[in-house]
Amino acid sequence: MEEILERIGLTPTESKVYLALLDLGEAKTGEILKKAGLNSGRIYGVLDSLQEKGLVSSVVKKKVKLFIPSPPERVLDYLNEQVEDIEEQKEDFSRVLPKLEEKFRQLKQKTSVEVFIGTEGFRTANSIFFRQAGKDKNLCIYGIVRKHKYSKALLDTLQYYVYKKRRDLKLNTRKLISEEAREEKFYFQDNSKIRYIPFPSITSVEMLGDMTMIQALRDPVIVILIKHKEITDDYRKQFEFLWRMAKK
C-alpha cells in the first residue's frame, strides 16, 4: 500500500505516517513515531504536510494534541484535486505556448549541430527532423543496409514511429539502399521510391528542408542533426547524382 500512496504523490514518510494512523485511530506523536518507525526530528513536518493535503486532522484532549486520519475516500478527493490543478496548469501553459514556440523557432533558425545517443535519442532526433516537413515534403535518404544489422528496439522505432510518421506527413521519400538489401520489403513500408547502390555504409544520411540527419545505426546508435542550408543542399546534390546512377 505504501507504494501506491507514493505513486499518487505522497512521500515515503507521509505514506508510513498515514498508514500508521489508520491502524492507531487517534494518536499522539510518540505513538505515531513508534508505529511508523520514524525519528522525532521529522514527524511534525510530515504531519503538517498531511494536514495541508487534508489527509490528517488534529484535536486537543486534556491538553494533549492528538492526530486523526481522514477517511481513505479523502485520498481520492486529493487525487481529483491534483487532476484539477494539472488541468489548470495545462490551460495556463497553453496560453504562453505560442510565445515559447516562437522563441524556440527563432533560436532554431540559427545554424546548429546536435548529437543524440541511443534508441531514445534516435527517436528524439527524428521528431525534431520531421518538423522540417512543414516547408518541405521531399525526403532524400541514402546509405541504408540490411535490417538484420539493426537492433530490435531500433527496428520497432523505425517501423512504429519513423515510417508511420513519414506516411502521416505524406512525405515524398526517395531512398538509395545498399544492393545487399534488395530483398528487404521492410523499407517499402513508408511508400518510398527506392533505387540501389553497389556499396554498403555504416551510416545513413537524410535531407529534409534545411536539415541533414546523419545516423550510425549501430550499438550505440549515434545521430547527428545539422541545421544548415548550404550543407544540406550539398548533400542533396550528392544524392541526386547517385540517384541518377543507381539501379532500379
N, C-alpha and C positions, 0 to 999 in steps of 0.2 A: 504493500500500500504506500510505503514511503516513496517508492519510485514514481508511482502515478501522481502523487501530490507534487513531487518535484517537477514533473513534466508539465504541470499546469501553472507553474510559476512560483511555488513555494521553495524556499531554500531547504537544504537538508536538515538544518536545525529547526526551522519552523515546522517542518513535517513531523519531526520527532516530538516536539512540544505539543502540537495539536493532537496527535495520536495518544500521547500520554494523558492529556486532559480528557479525551474520550473514555479512557479507562478509569480515570480518577473521579470524574464528575467535576465538582468544585474542589480547588486545592490551593494550598499555599505554595510559594515559590520553592521552598525547600523540598516539598513533596514532588513537585514537577521535576526539579533537578534530579532527584533520585530516580524517578520513573524513567526519565528521558536519557539518563546517563550523561548529563552535561555539567560543566563547571559554572560557578556562580557569576563569573565575570560577564557572561553573555546573556543570561536569562532575561534581564529587564528589557534590553533592546529587542530581543526576539518577541517577547510578549507585546511590546508597544507596536511592533510591525504587524503582528497578527490582529491586534485590535484595530489598527488602521484598515486592514483588509476585511474587517467585520467578522473574523473567524473566532474571536475570543472577546469576552466581556469580563467585567470585574464587579465585585460587590464588597463592601466592608461590613464585617460582622464581628462584634465585640472588639472593635479597634484593630481587627486583623483583615488585611486585604486578601480576598480570595479570587481566583480566576476561574472562569466557567467557559467551556467550549460552546460555540454556536452549533446549531444542528447541522449535520452534513449537507442538508439541502442548501445551506448558505454558501457552500463551496461552489455549487452550480451557479448560484447568483453571482458569485465573484467571477466565474468564468464568463458569464454573459456580459458583465460589466467590462471585462477585458476586451471582448469582441466589439462592444460598442465603442470603446476607446480606440481600438485599432481602425474601425471604420471612420471615425472622426479624423484620425491621423492620416488615413489614406486620402480623405477629402481635402485636408489641408495641404498634403503633399501634391495632390493633383493640381491644385491651384498654382503652385510655383513651378511645376514640372516643365511647362513650355519655356520659361525663362532659363531654367537649368539646362535644358536640352540645347537652347540657342547658344549658351555659353560653351557647352561641350562641342557643338558644331564648329564654333569659331576657333576653339582650341585645336580640333582635329583637322582644320583646313591647312594647318601648317604641315610641313614635311615631318614625318615621324617614322621611327623604326621600333617595332615591339617584338619581343621574343616570348613564346609560350612553350611550356614543357608539359608533357604527359597528355593522356587522353582528354582530361577535362580542359586542359589548355588548348588542345586541338579544337574542341567544341566552341570554346570562347572565341578563339581566333576566327573561326568560320562565321560565328554570329556577327562579329564586327565586320568581316569581309562582305557579308550579304547585304549590309546597309548600303553598299555601293550600287545595289540593284535599282535604287530609286532613280538613278540617272543613266544607267547602262544595263542592257539586258544581254549583252554579248559576252559570255564567259568562255575564255580560252584556257585549256589545260594541256600540259604535256609532261611526260616523264612517268607515266603510270606503269606499274609492273603487275605480276600475277598476285591475286588477292590472298593466296595461301601464305604469303610472306607477311601479312598483317595480323596483328593480334585479334582475338575475338572481340574485345572491348572496342577496339578501333573499328572493326567491321560493323559492329552494331551501331556505332555512332555515325558511320558513313551511311548505312542503309536507312536507319530510322530517323536521322536528323538531317544530315547533309543532303542526301539525294532527295528526300521529301521536300526540303526547303527549296531546292532548285526547281522541283516541279511546281510547288506552290507559287513561287515567284515568276514562273513561266520564262525561265532563262533560256536563251538560245545557246546551248552548250556544245562546244566542239572539243574533242579530246584527241590527243596523239598518244597512243598506247604502245608499249613495247610489243613487238611481234610475238614474243613468248606468251602473251596474254590474249592472243586472238580468240581462243575458245571460251574466254570468260564472259558469260552472259550477264554477270553481275553489273558490269559497267554500263549496260544499256538502261538501267532502271531509272535514270533521270532524263530519259528521252533525248539523249545526246547523239550527235553525229560523231562517228569515230573513224579515224584512219590509223595506220600502223607504221611505226618506225623500227628500224632493224636493231636498235641498241636499247638495253635496259638502263635504268637510272635509279640511284638510291634516293633521289629527291623528285618531287613533282612541283611544277610551277603553275600558278593560276593567275590570270589577269582579269580584273573586273573594275570598270570605272578608272579611277586614278590609283588603284591599289594593286600591288603584286603580293601574292602569298607563296612563300617557298616552304615546302613541307618535307621533312625527313621522317618518313612513316615507319620508323623502326622503334626499338625499345632502348631508351625512352623516346617518345615522339617529340620532335622539335619543329616548331612553326615560327617563321619569321614573316611579319607583316610590314610591308614598306609602302607608305603613302607618299608617292612622288610621281607626278605626271610623266616627266621625261623618262624616268627609269621604266615605268610601266609601258610607255609607248615603245621603248627599245625592246623589251621582252616580247611585246606583241608583234613587232616586226620579225623577230626570230621565229615566232610561232607561225606566222603567215608563210614565211619562206619554207619551213619544214612541212607545213600543211600541203603546199603545192607539190612537194617531192614525195610525200608519204603515200603508201599503198592503201587502197580501199579494202 
